Amino acid sequence: MSKMIIFLYQILAVITAPEGVSMLRCTYQIVEIMPEFPGGEMALRKFIATSVKYPIEAQENGIQGKVYITFVVNKEGKVTDAKVVRGVDPSLDKEALRVVNNLPIWKPGKQDGNKVNVNYTVPISFVLK
């Protein structure tokens, strides 16, 4: 019975969608071809490491840790909808978001040969030496 209700709901959603709006705006977690940062994973790590500016307030207070940021790499390869999923301190969280929001265009992910929106999560470490 629950499958039938879901099926009917999907049909109603398609029928009631505004003209020109695709119902296929979903965001995938895992796809056949995941999004790729220009130059690959090591280039992404290098970009993050060279872009992070450790907040002075956090340094002075000995605050360190790992901030997890999730974002969407959309069909055009743009990074959108960045959010902190696990933060450490507001100043570190803000800096991690700044860095992610400044990421360049990626090679988009693909599913069934089509470019799709894909969720991606990166950890950004803040370590005092």
Rosetta blueprint (number, residue, H / E / L):
1 M L
2 S H
3 K H
4 M H
5 I H
6 I H
7 F H
8 L H
9 Y H
10 Q H
11 I H
12 L H
13 A H
14 V H
15 I H
16 T H
17 A L
18 P L
19 E L
20 G L
21 V L
22 S L
23 M L
24 L L
25 R L
26 C L
27 T E
28 Y E
29 Q L
30 I L
31 V L
32 E L
33 I E
34 M L
35 P L
36 E E
37 F L
38 P L
39 G L
40 G L
41 E H
42 M H
43 A H
44 L H
45 R H
46 K H
47 F H
48 I H
49 A H
50 T H
51 S H
52 V L
53 K L
54 Y L
55 P L
56 I H
57 E H
58 A H
59 Q H
60 E H
61 N L
62 G L
63 I L
64 Q L
65 G E
66 K E
67 V E
68 Y E
69 I E
70 T E
71 F E
72 V E
73 V E
74 N L
75 K L
76 E L
77 G L
78 K L
79 V E
80 T E
81 D E
82 A E
83 K E
84 V E
85 V E
86 R E
87 G L
88 V L
89 D L
90 P H
91 S H
92 L H
93 D H
94 K H
95 E H
96 A H
97 L H
98 R H
99 V H
100 V H
101 N H
102 N L
103 L L
104 P L
105 I L
106 W L
107 K E
108 P L
109 G E
110 K E
111 Q E
112 D L
113 G L
114 N E
115 K E
116 V E
117 N E
118 V E
119 N E
120 Y E
121 T E
122 V E
123 P E
124 I E
125 S E
126 F E
127 V L
128 L L
129 K L
